[in-house]
Structure formats: structure tokens, C-alpha cells
Amino acid sequence: MSMNGGRERLVVIGGDAAGMSAASQARRLRGPDELEIVAFERGHFTSYSACGIPYWVGGDVGERDHLIARSPDEHRARAIDLRMRTEVTEIDVAGQRVRARDVDSGAESWTSYDKLVIGTGARPIRPDMPGAGAPGVHGVQTLDDGQALLDTLARTRGRRAVVVGAGYIGVEMAEALINRGYEVTVVNRGSEPMSTLDPDMGRLVHKAMEGLGITMVNDAAVTEVLTGQDGRVRAVATEDAEYPADVVILGIGVRPETGLAQVAGLPVGGHGGLLTDQAMRVRGHEDIWAGGDCVEVLNLVSGQEQYIPLGTHANKHGQVIGTNVGGGYATFPGVVGTAVSKVCDLEIARTGLREKDALRVGLQFETVTIESTSRAGYYPGATLMTVKMLAERRTGRLLGVQIVGREGAGKRVDIAAVALTANMTVEQMTALDLGYAPPFSPVWDPVLVAARKATAKVRAF
């Protein structure tokens, strides 16, 4: 029986992709007379694209509001009681209630629930070192962060930027600042940028970034942010050197925001994310669901749980949760680990397992790397791309693909993502009926060239 008269109450923690997708889908299936929906968001914005922030900062996207898919008032118009600037501070699982605090007034109150959705997202990794909180040092996780960075760029006379970290956010912010006319240095702990790629493919990204005028510093950890007499950032220091900076961007990555859930005794995995079943229900808890950047997902290739914070997954999780909360049935089977990015005109894509991932799960594999062109070689505008493919030894099962190239390279990874999901072998891939005309690809698409080469290699065993 509902705690709320005849209606059930759904409480949602977090007003971005997973939480509000779940709320919206549940509302489509159940009207306000059946289901009351209360959502809490501690920030100023709902349903926005954090992935778009580097392109807003860089000037490709003209206005902040272009990144907002649905405003708080649009959600409220659909009978969702959305409480902005309100942070949930405690989940009482036994009592089926949450405690929330008004960020501005400090007032606290309890709200009971029949069903709970946790969409608390991720928090940026902030290095524990001197000066990390100084004015001029910025993360780029939320729209508030993006606005604060743009305000700093508008006030700052100098044109030197240091980006700490060379993952997706790092390389995208390097591009944004190059576009704004800054001198950009990227300081990276790894041996090559983009640790989601194997180092040999990361090296291609490294060379291309340097070709764009970005200074790449690899195998270097920032130990301190140095400040001037005015307290503002003036440089970052590693063990070996100092790099002058008028602005510093932290692109070190994120961790799941699961502190609340852990205190409440909800299960988390080895990466710190909540563990759910295929219906996105928190394991062992009938009336609690979780999705988005605060959960771990099953990697269909490795068979292991993984932490992959991406907006595509968050929106799918929300759809699944909302369908289940709304009385329907849906599942999220898992992911293959597809991601695509760019730095200026260089496109970077990957799906499936890297070499070290395959080794970690005990797979025997072969790798092939080929260079081909985005179009027929004789067609104007053809550019080179490099495709690396991993296939399981003997069986020939596709395990992973990485692509680095210019226009037309990145989205080719989707061919491999579908093949991985379908559990195809590289030999089966060679027969795929892909679209061909000289403006779009060579007669043999680069992904299929790699598949042919991989087929020959795995057959040798």
C-alpha cells in the first residue's frame, strides 16, 4: 500500500539525464492521479548536455541554453514536482524516505517514497595538492562549471592555458582553448594521451595534437598549482618543471557520486559505482533503481562490470527505469564500451577491449593495424585513417577496434560496435554489406580491410 493515500510516490535524486529521463518516462506511463513524482536537483540546471560544455567554451555552441534539453519549468508542466537547489543529504532505506536540504536557506525536511531513483551522477577527480582550489583552476563537469570558466577567460589577460589530463575532457578542452587563441599545454600522467586507446594508437593522437600547436607533456604528474601574489594561478609544477598558466583546466576524470548510497548500505562495485540488475534495480532492493554516471555497467565483451560515464548510457538507463517504475518492463543488457571524440580535425574512436583489457580477463588474441583512406583514393578529400583490431585467437571473435583519422574516421567505429554486440567473428565481418560509393569509402571499407587481415592472422592457429 502506498504511503501517500491512493497514489504512489516516486522520488528522484538528481535532475540530469538518468533521473529526469526516468521521471519523464514514468510520467508518460502513469498519470499524476496514479503516481506523484518528486525530484531533487542540487544545481541550477536540469536535463543538460555536459558532453557539450567543451564545445560551448570553444565557441562552436553559441549559448549555454542550447545545451539544455528541458528546463525545470518544462518538467513541472508535466506534473513533476521538481525542487531545484535542493540537495539530498540522507537516504533512509528502512524508513523509505530521504532527507533534503535547501542549498540557499539550509532548511531540511524528510520526504517519503514508495519508489526511489538514484541519479546522483559523478564528481570530478580533484587532485589533493597545494593550490588546486586557487582562482583560475577549473573543472568542467556542470553548466555552472562551464559558466565559471567562461567568466575567468573573459577576465584573464594572459593567453596561456594548462590542461591537466589527456582523456576525453582533456583533449576536448585543449581544442576549445586552441580555438580561443590560447597557448595550450597538456600535462598527462600516462605515456600517451587517451588512455582508453592502446599506447600505439595514443601515439598517433600525440603527434596530431603537437601538429595542432598543442604542447604535450607525457609521463608527468602535476604536484602543485603555483599562485602569484594576488592568489591566482600562475603556473603548474611537476617534479621536473614548471608550466606558466593563466588558467588551468582539470580533466583528470570523474568518479561515481555514491557517498549517499554507500552510507545507506546500498551495494557498490570495485569501481565505486552502484550495482544493479538488468532492470536497473539496485541489487537486493525491490523499490530502488539507479542509473547514469553513478552506476557500473556490464561490459558484454569482457563479461565484467565496468565504470563508463557517458550520456548515451544515462539516457538509456533512465528510459529503462521509467518504464519499470511506470508498470512496464524493460532491461539494459550492457555495453561494449564505444566512445568517440575529436581534437580539432582529428577523430578518435574506440569500442570493445584494449590489449590490456583482453589480457586482464585471460583472453588470447591477435592484433592487426592497417592504414587506409576515408574515401576512394582517387576521390577529392580522401584522408588517411589508422584502424587497429583485436580478435580472439582460434575462434576469431571480434574483441575491439580503435580508429584514429580525419573526417569520416570516427563514426566508422559504430560498425564494430554492432559487430561486437552481435558477437560476430572477424571472418563474418568481412561479408558485411556496407554502403559504398567513392565519396564515402574505398571499395573495401577500412574496418573490413582490418577484418580481412585479422581473419588471416587468427586462422594461422
The 8 nearest C-alpha neighbors of each residue, nearest first, counted from 0:
[[1, 2, 5, 7, 4, 3, 113, 6],
 [2, 0, 7, 3, 4, 113, 6, 5],
 [3, 1, 4, 0, 113, 7, 112, 111],
 [2, 4, 1, 6, 7, 5, 8, 113],
 [3, 5, 6, 2, 1, 7, 0, 8],
 [4, 6, 3, 1, 7, 33, 0, 2],
 [7, 5, 33, 34, 3, 4, 1, 8],
 [6, 8, 34, 1, 113, 3, 35, 33],
 [7, 9, 35, 112, 113, 34, 36, 10],
 [8, 10, 114, 36, 115, 112, 113, 35],
 [9, 11, 37, 115, 38, 112, 36, 116],
 [10, 12, 38, 116, 115, 18, 117, 37],
 [13, 11, 117, 39, 118, 38, 119, 116],
 [14, 12, 118, 40, 119, 18, 39, 15],
 [15, 13, 40, 45, 19, 18, 46, 39],
 [14, 16, 46, 45, 19, 18, 13, 17],
 [17, 15, 46, 314, 313, 19, 18, 20],
 [18, 16, 317, 313, 291, 314, 20, 290],
 [19, 17, 118, 21, 14, 13, 20, 15],
 [18, 20, 22, 21, 14, 15, 16, 17],
 [21, 19, 317, 23, 17, 22, 18, 16],
 [20, 22, 321, 317, 19, 18, 24, 320],
 [21, 23, 19, 25, 20, 24, 321, 26],
 [24, 22, 26, 20, 25, 21, 19, 27],
 [23, 25, 321, 27, 21, 26, 22, 318],
 [26, 24, 321, 325, 22, 28, 27, 23],
 [25, 27, 29, 23, 24, 28, 30, 22],
 [28, 26, 24, 25, 29, 23, 30, 325],
 [27, 29, 25, 325, 26, 24, 30, 322],
 [30, 28, 26, 325, 27, 25, 34, 33],
 [29, 31, 32, 33, 26, 34, 28, 27],
 [30, 32, 34, 33, 35, 78, 29, 26],
 [31, 33, 30, 34, 6, 35, 29, 5],
 [34, 32, 6, 31, 30, 29, 7, 35],
 [35, 33, 7, 31, 6, 8, 32, 29],
 [34, 36, 8, 31, 7, 9, 6, 37],
 [35, 37, 9, 79, 8, 10, 80, 34],
 [38, 36, 80, 10, 81, 79, 11, 9],
 [39, 37, 11, 81, 10, 12, 82, 80],
 [38, 40, 82, 12, 13, 85, 81, 83],
 [41, 39, 14, 83, 13, 85, 42, 84],
 [40, 42, 84, 85, 86, 83, 39, 102],
 [43, 41, 84, 40, 44, 83, 85, 143],
 [42, 44, 84, 83, 41, 45, 143, 40],
 [45, 43, 42, 46, 47, 70, 71, 142],
 [46, 44, 14, 15, 47, 70, 71, 69],
 [45, 47, 15, 16, 69, 68, 67, 14],
 [48, 46, 67, 66, 68, 45, 49, 15],
 [47, 49, 50, 66, 51, 67, 46, 52],
 [48, 50, 51, 52, 141, 47, 140, 142],
 [51, 49, 48, 52, 53, 310, 309, 54],
 [50, 52, 49, 48, 54, 53, 55, 66],
 [51, 53, 55, 54, 49, 50, 56, 145],
 [54, 52, 56, 55, 172, 51, 175, 57],
 [55, 53, 57, 59, 51, 52, 56, 60],
 [54, 56, 60, 52, 58, 57, 53, 59],
 [57, 55, 53, 54, 58, 175, 52, 149],
 [175, 58, 56, 54, 55, 59, 178, 53],
 [57, 59, 55, 60, 56, 61, 54, 175],
 [60, 58, 54, 57, 55, 61, 56, 175],
 [61, 59, 55, 58, 54, 62, 65, 57],
 [60, 62, 58, 59, 55, 63, 65, 54],
 [63, 61, 64, 65, 60, 55, 66, 58],
 [62, 64, 65, 66, 55, 61, 67, 142],
 [65, 63, 66, 67, 62, 68, 47, 61],
 [64, 66, 63, 67, 62, 60, 61, 68],
 [67, 65, 64, 48, 47, 63, 68, 51],
 [68, 66, 47, 64, 65, 69, 46, 48],
 [67, 69, 46, 47, 66, 70, 48, 65],
 [70, 68, 46, 67, 73, 45, 71, 74],
 [69, 71, 73, 72, 45, 74, 67, 68],
 [72, 70, 74, 73, 45, 75, 81, 69],
 [73, 71, 75, 74, 70, 76, 69, 81],
 [72, 74, 76, 70, 71, 75, 69, 77],
 [73, 75, 71, 72, 77, 76, 79, 70],
 [76, 74, 79, 72, 77, 78, 73, 80],
 [75, 77, 73, 74, 78, 72, 79, 71],
 [76, 78, 75, 74, 79, 73, 26, 23],
 [79, 77, 75, 76, 80, 31, 74, 36],
 [78, 80, 75, 36, 77, 81, 74, 37],
 [81, 79, 37, 75, 36, 38, 78, 82],
 [82, 80, 38, 79, 37, 39, 75, 83],
 [81, 83, 39, 38, 85, 40, 80, 84],
 [82, 84, 40, 85, 41, 39, 81, 43],
 [85, 83, 41, 42, 102, 40, 43, 101],
 [86, 84, 41, 101, 83, 102, 100, 40],
 [85, 87, 41, 100, 99, 88, 40, 101],
 [86, 88, 99, 98, 89, 100, 85, 97],
 [87, 89, 99, 98, 86, 100, 259, 90],
 [90, 88, 98, 97, 87, 259, 91, 99],
 [89, 91, 97, 263, 92, 96, 98, 259],
 [92, 90, 96, 94, 93, 95, 97, 89],
 [91, 93, 95, 94, 90, 263, 96, 264],
 [94, 92, 95, 91, 96, 90, 263, 264],
 [93, 95, 91, 92, 96, 111, 97, 90],
 [96, 94, 92, 112, 93, 91, 111, 113],
 [95, 97, 111, 91, 110, 112, 94, 90],
 [98, 96, 90, 110, 109, 89, 91, 111],
 [97, 99, 109, 89, 108, 87, 88, 110],
 [100, 98, 87, 86, 107, 88, 108, 85],
 [101, 99, 107, 86, 85, 106, 105, 102],
 [100, 102, 85, 105, 106, 104, 103, 84],
 [103, 101, 84, 85, 105, 100, 104, 86],
 [102, 104, 101, 105, 84, 106, 85, 100],
 [105, 103, 106, 101, 102, 100, 107, 85],
 [104, 106, 101, 102, 100, 103, 107, 85],
 [107, 105, 101, 104, 100, 108, 102, 103],
 [108, 106, 100, 99, 105, 101, 98, 109],
 [107, 109, 99, 98, 110, 100, 106, 97],
 [108, 110, 98, 97, 99, 96, 111, 107],
 [111, 109, 96, 97, 98, 112, 108, 99],
 [110, 112, 96, 95, 97, 109, 113, 2],
 [113, 111, 8, 114, 96, 95, 10, 9],
 [112, 114, 8, 7, 9, 1, 115, 95],
 [113, 115, 9, 286, 112, 287, 10, 8],
 [116, 114, 287, 10, 9, 11, 288, 286],
 [115, 117, 11, 288, 289, 287, 12, 10],
 [118, 116, 289, 12, 119, 11, 288, 115],
 [117, 119, 13, 18, 12, 290, 120, 17],
 [118, 120, 13, 117, 256, 293, 12, 121],
 [121, 119, 292, 293, 118, 256, 291, 255],
 [122, 120, 255, 256, 254, 292, 293, 253],
 [121, 123, 253, 254, 256, 255, 124, 120],
 [124, 122, 253, 252, 125, 254, 140, 121],
 [123, 125, 253, 252, 251, 126, 122, 254],
 [126, 124, 123, 127, 131, 249, 251, 138],
 [125, 127, 128, 124, 131, 251, 249, 221],
 [126, 128, 125, 129, 131, 222, 130, 223],
 [127, 129, 223, 126, 131, 222, 130, 224],
 [130, 128, 223, 131, 224, 127, 222, 225],
 [129, 131, 224, 133, 132, 225, 223, 128],
 [132, 130, 133, 129, 224, 128, 126, 136],
 [131, 133, 130, 136, 134, 129, 137, 135],
 [132, 134, 130, 131, 136, 231, 232, 135],
 [135, 133, 231, 136, 232, 132, 230, 137],
 [134, 136, 246, 232, 231, 247, 133, 137],
 [137, 135, 247, 134, 133, 248, 246, 132],
 [138, 136, 248, 249, 247, 148, 135, 139],
 [137, 139, 249, 248, 140, 144, 250, 123],
 [140, 138, 144, 145, 141, 137, 52, 249],
 [139, 141, 138, 144, 49, 123, 142, 122],
 [142, 140, 144, 143, 139, 49, 145, 52],
 [141, 143, 145, 144, 146, 49, 52, 140],
 [142, 144, 146, 141, 145, 147, 43, 42],
 [145, 143, 141, 147, 139, 142, 146, 140],
 [146, 144, 142, 148, 143, 147, 139, 52],
 [145, 147, 149, 143, 148, 144, 150, 142],
 [146, 148, 150, 144, 145, 149, 143, 151],
 [147, 149, 151, 145, 150, 146, 152, 144],
 [148, 150, 152, 146, 151, 147, 153, 145],
 [149, 151, 147, 153, 148, 152, 146, 154],
 [152, 150, 148, 154, 149, 153, 155, 147],
 [151, 153, 149, 155, 154, 150, 148, 246],
 [152, 154, 150, 151, 155, 149, 156, 148],
 [155, 153, 151, 152, 150, 156, 149, 157],
 [156, 154, 152, 157, 153, 151, 245, 158],
 [155, 157, 154, 158, 245, 152, 153, 159],
 [158, 156, 245, 155, 159, 244, 246, 181],
 [157, 159, 181, 182, 160, 245, 156, 180],
 [158, 160, 182, 244, 245, 181, 157, 183],
 [159, 161, 183, 246, 244, 247, 245, 182],
 [162, 160, 184, 247, 185, 183, 244, 248],
 [161, 163, 185, 248, 247, 249, 169, 184],
 [164, 162, 186, 249, 250, 185, 248, 187],
 [163, 165, 251, 187, 250, 169, 186, 166],
 [166, 164, 169, 192, 187, 170, 193, 167],
 [165, 167, 193, 169, 168, 164, 170, 192],
 [166, 168, 169, 170, 171, 340, 165, 193],
 [167, 169, 171, 250, 166, 170, 172, 165],
 [170, 168, 165, 250, 166, 172, 164, 167],
 [169, 171, 173, 172, 167, 165, 168, 342],
 [172, 170, 174, 168, 173, 169, 342, 53],
 [171, 173, 175, 174, 169, 170, 53, 168],
 [174, 172, 170, 176, 171, 175, 169, 177],
 [173, 175, 177, 171, 172, 342, 176, 343],
 [57, 176, 174, 172, 178, 173, 177, 53],
 [175, 177, 179, 178, 173, 181, 174, 172],
 [178, 176, 174, 180, 181, 179, 175, 173],
 [177, 179, 175, 176, 180, 57, 174, 181],
 [180, 178, 176, 177, 181, 57, 175, 58],
 [179, 181, 177, 178, 176, 182, 158, 183],
 [182, 180, 158, 177, 176, 159, 179, 183],
 [181, 183, 159, 160, 158, 177, 180, 184],
 [184, 182, 160, 213, 161, 181, 159, 214],
 [183, 185, 214, 161, 213, 215, 162, 160],
 [186, 184, 162, 215, 161, 163, 216, 214],
 [187, 185, 216, 163, 164, 217, 162, 219],
 [186, 188, 217, 164, 189, 165, 219, 216],
 [189, 187, 218, 219, 220, 217, 190, 186],
 [190, 188, 218, 191, 187, 217, 192, 194],
 [189, 191, 218, 217, 188, 192, 198, 187],
 [192, 190, 201, 189, 202, 198, 217, 205],
 [191, 193, 165, 201, 194, 205, 166, 189],
 [194, 192, 166, 195, 196, 165, 201, 191],
 [193, 195, 196, 192, 166, 197, 191, 189],
 [196, 194, 193, 197, 353, 166, 349, 201],
 [197, 195, 194, 193, 201, 200, 198, 353],
 [196, 198, 200, 199, 353, 201, 354, 194],
 [197, 199, 201, 200, 191, 202, 196, 190],
 [200, 198, 202, 201, 197, 203, 196, 191],
 [201, 199, 202, 203, 198, 197, 196, 204],
 [202, 200, 198, 204, 191, 203, 192, 199],
 [203, 201, 205, 199, 200, 204, 191, 198],
 [202, 204, 206, 200, 201, 205, 207, 199],
 [203, 205, 201, 207, 202, 206, 208, 192],
 [204, 206, 202, 208, 203, 207, 192, 201],
 [207, 205, 209, 203, 208, 204, 210, 202],
 [206, 208, 210, 204, 209, 205, 203, 211],
 [209, 207, 211, 205, 210, 213, 206, 204],
 [208, 210, 213, 212, 206, 211, 207, 214],
 [209, 211, 207, 208, 212, 206, 213, 205],
 [212, 210, 208, 209, 213, 207, 343, 177],
 [211, 213, 209, 210, 214, 208, 183, 182],
 [212, 214, 209, 183, 208, 211, 184, 215],
 [213, 215, 184, 209, 185, 183, 212, 216],
 [216, 214, 185, 184, 213, 217, 186, 209],
 [215, 217, 186, 185, 187, 214, 219, 218],
 [218, 216, 187, 219, 190, 189, 188, 191],
 [219, 217, 188, 190, 189, 187, 220, 216],
 [220, 218, 188, 217, 187, 186, 237, 216],
 [221, 219, 188, 237, 222, 187, 218, 186],
 [220, 222, 237, 236, 223, 219, 235, 186],
 [221, 223, 237, 236, 220, 128, 238, 224],
 [224, 222, 129, 236, 128, 221, 235, 225],
 [223, 225, 235, 130, 131, 129, 234, 236],
 [226, 224, 234, 235, 233, 232, 223, 130],
 [227, 225, 232, 233, 231, 230, 224, 234],
 [226, 228, 230, 229, 233, 231, 232, 225],
 [229, 227, 230, 226, 231, 233, 232, 225],
 [228, 230, 227, 231, 226, 232, 134, 233],
 [231, 229, 227, 226, 228, 232, 133, 134],
 [232, 230, 134, 226, 229, 227, 133, 135],
 [231, 233, 226, 135, 225, 234, 133, 134],
 [232, 234, 226, 244, 227, 245, 225, 243],
 [235, 233, 243, 244, 225, 242, 232, 224],
 [236, 234, 224, 242, 225, 241, 223, 243],
 [235, 237, 241, 223, 221, 222, 240, 224],
 [236, 238, 221, 222, 240, 239, 220, 241],
 [239, 237, 240, 222, 236, 220, 221, 219],
 [238, 240, 237, 241, 236, 219, 220, 221],
 [241, 239, 237, 236, 238, 242, 235, 219],
 [240, 242, 236, 235, 237, 234, 243, 239],
 [241, 243, 234, 235, 236, 244, 240, 161],
 [244, 242, 234, 233, 241, 235, 159, 245],
 [245, 243, 234, 233, 159, 160, 246, 161],
 [244, 246, 159, 157, 233, 160, 232, 158],
 [245, 247, 135, 160, 244, 136, 161, 159],
 [246, 248, 136, 161, 160, 162, 137, 135],
 [249, 247, 162, 137, 138, 136, 163, 250],
 [248, 250, 163, 138, 251, 137, 162, 247],
 [251, 249, 169, 164, 168, 163, 252, 248],
 [250, 252, 164, 249, 124, 163, 253, 166],
 [251, 253, 250, 124, 123, 254, 166, 168],
 [252, 254, 123, 124, 122, 121, 255, 251],
 [255, 253, 121, 122, 256, 123, 124, 252],
 [254, 256, 121, 293, 272, 257, 292, 271],
 [257, 255, 121, 293, 120, 122, 119, 258],
 [256, 258, 260, 259, 255, 261, 293, 272],
 [257, 259, 261, 260, 256, 262, 255, 263],
 [260, 258, 262, 257, 261, 89, 263, 90],
 [259, 261, 263, 257, 265, 258, 262, 264],
 [262, 260, 264, 258, 263, 265, 259, 257],
 [261, 263, 259, 264, 260, 258, 265, 90],
 [262, 264, 260, 261, 265, 90, 259, 91],
 [265, 263, 261, 262, 260, 266, 92, 259],
 [264, 266, 261, 260, 263, 267, 273, 281],
 [267, 265, 274, 273, 264, 268, 282, 261],
 [268, 266, 273, 272, 274, 271, 265, 269],
 [269, 267, 271, 270, 272, 274, 273, 266],
 [268, 270, 271, 267, 272, 304, 305, 295],
 [269, 271, 268, 272, 306, 305, 295, 267],
 [272, 270, 268, 269, 267, 255, 273, 257],
 [273, 271, 294, 295, 267, 293, 255, 268],
 [272, 274, 267, 294, 266, 295, 293, 268],
 [273, 275, 267, 266, 295, 281, 268, 282],
 [276, 274, 281, 282, 279, 280, 273, 277],
 [275, 277, 279, 278, 280, 282, 281, 274],
 [276, 278, 330, 331, 279, 332, 275, 280],
 [277, 279, 330, 276, 280, 329, 331, 319],
 [280, 278, 275, 276, 277, 288, 289, 320],
 [279, 281, 288, 275, 278, 276, 287, 282],
 [282, 280, 275, 288, 284, 287, 274, 289],
 [283, 281, 275, 284, 276, 280, 274, 266],
 [282, 284, 281, 285, 280, 266, 265, 275],
 [285, 283, 282, 281, 287, 286, 280, 288],
 [284, 286, 287, 283, 280, 281, 282, 288],
 [285, 287, 114, 284, 115, 288, 113, 280],
 [288, 286, 115, 284, 281, 116, 280, 114],
 [289, 287, 280, 116, 281, 279, 117, 115],
 [290, 288, 117, 116, 118, 279, 281, 280],
 [291, 289, 316, 118, 17, 294, 313, 293],
 [292, 290, 313, 17, 293, 120, 294, 118],
 [291, 293, 120, 308, 121, 294, 255, 313],
 [294, 292, 255, 120, 272, 256, 291, 121],
 [295, 293, 272, 273, 292, 290, 291, 274],
 [294, 296, 306, 272, 305, 274, 273, 304],
 [297, 295, 304, 305, 333, 306, 298, 294],
 [296, 298, 304, 333, 303, 299, 305, 334],
 [297, 299, 334, 302, 335, 300, 303, 301],
 [298, 300, 302, 335, 334, 301, 333, 297],
 [299, 301, 298, 302, 335, 351, 398, 419],
 [300, 302, 303, 298, 299, 360, 357, 352],
 [301, 303, 299, 298, 300, 297, 304, 360],
 [304, 302, 301, 298, 297, 305, 299, 300],
 [303, 305, 297, 296, 298, 295, 302, 306],
 [304, 306, 296, 295, 297, 298, 307, 303],
 [307, 305, 295, 270, 296, 308, 272, 304],
 [306, 308, 309, 305, 295, 296, 336, 292],
 [309, 307, 292, 306, 291, 310, 312, 121],
 [310, 308, 311, 312, 307, 313, 292, 291],
 [309, 311, 313, 312, 314, 16, 308, 50],
 [312, 310, 309, 314, 313, 315, 316, 291],
 [311, 313, 315, 310, 314, 309, 316, 291],
 [314, 312, 291, 17, 310, 316, 315, 311],
 [313, 315, 317, 17, 16, 316, 312, 311],
 [314, 316, 318, 312, 317, 313, 319, 311],
 [315, 317, 313, 319, 290, 314, 318, 312],
 [318, 316, 21, 17, 20, 314, 320, 315],
 [319, 317, 315, 321, 316, 21, 320, 20],
 [318, 320, 316, 329, 322, 317, 321, 330],
 [321, 319, 317, 323, 322, 21, 318, 324],
 [320, 322, 21, 25, 24, 324, 318, 323],
 [321, 323, 327, 325, 319, 320, 324, 25],
 [324, 322, 327, 328, 320, 325, 326, 321],
 [323, 325, 321, 326, 322, 320, 25, 327],
 [326, 324, 25, 322, 28, 323, 321, 29],
 [325, 327, 323, 324, 322, 328, 28, 29],
 [328, 326, 323, 322, 325, 329, 324, 28],
 [327, 329, 323, 322, 326, 330, 319, 278],
 [330, 328, 319, 278, 323, 322, 327, 331],
 [329, 331, 278, 277, 319, 332, 328, 279],
 [330, 332, 277, 333, 278, 319, 316, 279],
 [331, 333, 277, 330, 334, 297, 299, 278],
 [334, 332, 297, 331, 298, 299, 296, 335],
 [335, 333, 298, 336, 299, 297, 296, 332],
 [334, 336, 351, 298, 299, 337, 300, 350],
 [337, 335, 350, 351, 334, 338, 298, 307],
 [336, 338, 350, 349, 335, 416, 351, 339],
 [339, 337, 349, 348, 350, 336, 340, 347],
 [338, 340, 348, 347, 409, 349, 337, 341],
 [341, 339, 347, 346, 348, 167, 338, 342],
 [342, 340, 346, 345, 347, 343, 171, 344],
 [341, 343, 345, 174, 171, 170, 344, 346],
 [342, 344, 345, 174, 341, 211, 346, 171],
 [343, 345, 405, 342, 346, 341, 406, 404],
 [346, 344, 405, 342, 341, 343, 404, 347],
 [347, 345, 341, 409, 404, 405, 403, 340],
 [348, 346, 403, 340, 341, 339, 409, 402],
 [349, 347, 339, 402, 409, 401, 338, 412],
 [348, 350, 401, 338, 337, 400, 402, 412],
 [351, 349, 337, 336, 400, 399, 416, 335],
 [350, 352, 399, 335, 336, 398, 300, 400],
 [353, 351, 399, 356, 398, 357, 354, 350],
 [352, 354, 356, 355, 197, 357, 399, 196],
 [355, 353, 357, 356, 358, 352, 197, 389],
 [354, 356, 358, 357, 353, 359, 352, 197],
 [357, 355, 359, 353, 352, 358, 354, 360],
 [356, 358, 354, 362, 359, 355, 360, 352],
 [359, 357, 355, 361, 356, 360, 362, 354],
 [358, 360, 356, 357, 361, 355, 362, 354],
 [361, 359, 357, 358, 362, 356, 301, 303],
 [362, 360, 358, 359, 357, 363, 356, 301],
 [363, 361, 357, 358, 360, 364, 391, 359],
 [364, 362, 392, 391, 361, 365, 358, 357],
 [365, 363, 391, 392, 390, 362, 389, 366],
 [364, 366, 390, 389, 392, 391, 457, 367],
 [367, 365, 389, 388, 390, 364, 368, 453],
 [366, 368, 388, 387, 453, 369, 449, 452],
 [369, 367, 387, 386, 388, 449, 366, 385],
 [370, 368, 386, 385, 449, 371, 387, 367],
 [369, 371, 385, 384, 386, 383, 368, 372],
 [370, 372, 384, 445, 383, 369, 385, 373],
 [373, 371, 383, 382, 374, 384, 381, 376],
 [372, 374, 440, 381, 382, 407, 383, 408],
 [440, 375, 373, 381, 439, 441, 438, 372],
 [374, 376, 441, 437, 378, 440, 377, 381],
 [375, 377, 378, 381, 374, 372, 441, 379],
 [376, 378, 375, 379, 381, 374, 437, 380],
 [377, 379, 375, 376, 381, 437, 438, 374],
 [380, 378, 381, 377, 438, 376, 374, 375],
 [379, 381, 382, 378, 374, 373, 438, 376],
 [380, 382, 374, 373, 379, 372, 376, 378],
 [383, 381, 372, 373, 405, 380, 384, 406],
 [384, 382, 372, 371, 404, 373, 370, 405],
 [383, 385, 404, 371, 370, 372, 403, 408],
 [384, 386, 370, 403, 402, 369, 404, 371],
 [387, 385, 402, 369, 368, 401, 370, 388],
 [388, 386, 368, 401, 400, 367, 402, 369],
 [387, 389, 400, 367, 366, 399, 449, 368],
 [388, 390, 366, 399, 398, 365, 397, 400],
 [391, 389, 397, 398, 395, 364, 396, 365],
 [392, 390, 364, 395, 396, 363, 394, 365],
 [391, 393, 364, 457, 363, 394, 395, 365],
 [392, 394, 395, 457, 460, 391, 458, 459],
 [395, 393, 396, 392, 391, 424, 457, 390],
 [394, 396, 391, 424, 390, 393, 425, 392],
 [397, 395, 424, 391, 390, 394, 423, 425],
 [396, 398, 390, 424, 425, 399, 423, 419],
 [399, 397, 390, 389, 351, 352, 396, 391],
 [400, 398, 351, 352, 389, 350, 388, 397],
 [399, 401, 388, 350, 387, 349, 389, 351],
 [402, 400, 349, 387, 348, 386, 350, 388],
 [403, 401, 386, 348, 385, 347, 349, 387],
 [402, 404, 347, 385, 346, 384, 348, 408],
 [405, 403, 384, 408, 346, 345, 383, 385],
 [404, 406, 345, 346, 408, 344, 382, 407],
 [405, 407, 408, 344, 404, 346, 382, 373],
 [408, 406, 373, 409, 405, 410, 411, 404],
 [409, 407, 404, 406, 411, 405, 410, 346],
 [410, 408, 346, 348, 411, 347, 407, 412],
 [409, 411, 412, 413, 408, 407, 339, 348],
 [412, 410, 413, 409, 408, 414, 407, 446],
 [411, 413, 410, 415, 414, 409, 348, 416],
 [414, 412, 416, 411, 415, 410, 417, 337],
 [415, 413, 412, 417, 416, 411, 418, 446],
 [414, 416, 418, 412, 413, 417, 419, 400],
 [417, 415, 413, 419, 418, 414, 350, 420],
 [418, 416, 420, 415, 419, 414, 421, 413],
 [417, 419, 415, 421, 423, 416, 420, 422],
 [420, 418, 422, 416, 421, 417, 415, 423],
 [419, 421, 417, 422, 418, 416, 335, 299],
 [420, 422, 418, 419, 423, 417, 416, 424],
 [423, 421, 419, 420, 418, 424, 396, 397],
 [424, 422, 418, 421, 396, 419, 427, 397],
 [425, 423, 396, 395, 427, 397, 426, 428],
 [424, 426, 428, 450, 427, 397, 454, 395],
 [427, 425, 424, 428, 429, 454, 450, 451],
 [428, 426, 424, 425, 429, 430, 423, 431],
 [427, 429, 425, 431, 426, 430, 424, 450],
 [428, 430, 426, 447, 427, 431, 450, 451],
 [429, 431, 428, 427, 432, 426, 447, 433],
 [432, 430, 428, 429, 433, 427, 447, 414],
 [431, 433, 430, 434, 429, 435, 428, 447],
 [434, 432, 431, 435, 444, 414, 430, 443],
 [433, 435, 432, 436, 439, 440, 444, 442],
 [436, 434, 440, 439, 433, 442, 437, 441],
 [435, 437, 439, 438, 440, 434, 441, 442],
 [436, 438, 375, 439, 440, 374, 441, 378],
 [439, 437, 374, 436, 440, 378, 375, 379],
 [440, 438, 374, 437, 436, 435, 373, 441],
 [374, 441, 439, 373, 375, 437, 444, 435],
 [440, 442, 375, 374, 443, 444, 437, 376],
 [443, 441, 444, 440, 435, 375, 436, 437],
 [444, 442, 441, 448, 447, 445, 440, 446],
 [443, 445, 447, 446, 441, 440, 442, 448],
 [446, 444, 448, 447, 371, 443, 449, 386],
 [447, 445, 449, 444, 448, 450, 386, 411],
 [446, 448, 450, 444, 449, 445, 429, 451],
 [449, 447, 445, 451, 450, 446, 443, 444],
 [448, 450, 452, 446, 447, 451, 369, 453],
 [449, 451, 447, 453, 425, 448, 452, 429],
 [452, 450, 454, 448, 453, 449, 429, 447],
 [451, 453, 449, 455, 454, 450, 448, 456],
 [452, 454, 450, 456, 455, 451, 367, 449],
 [455, 453, 451, 426, 456, 452, 457, 425],
 [454, 456, 458, 452, 453, 457, 451, 459],
 [455, 457, 453, 454, 458, 459, 452, 365],
 [458, 456, 392, 459, 454, 393, 455, 395],
 [459, 457, 455, 460, 456, 454, 393, 395],
 [458, 460, 457, 456, 455, 393, 454, 392],
 [459, 458, 393, 457, 392, 456, 394, 455]]
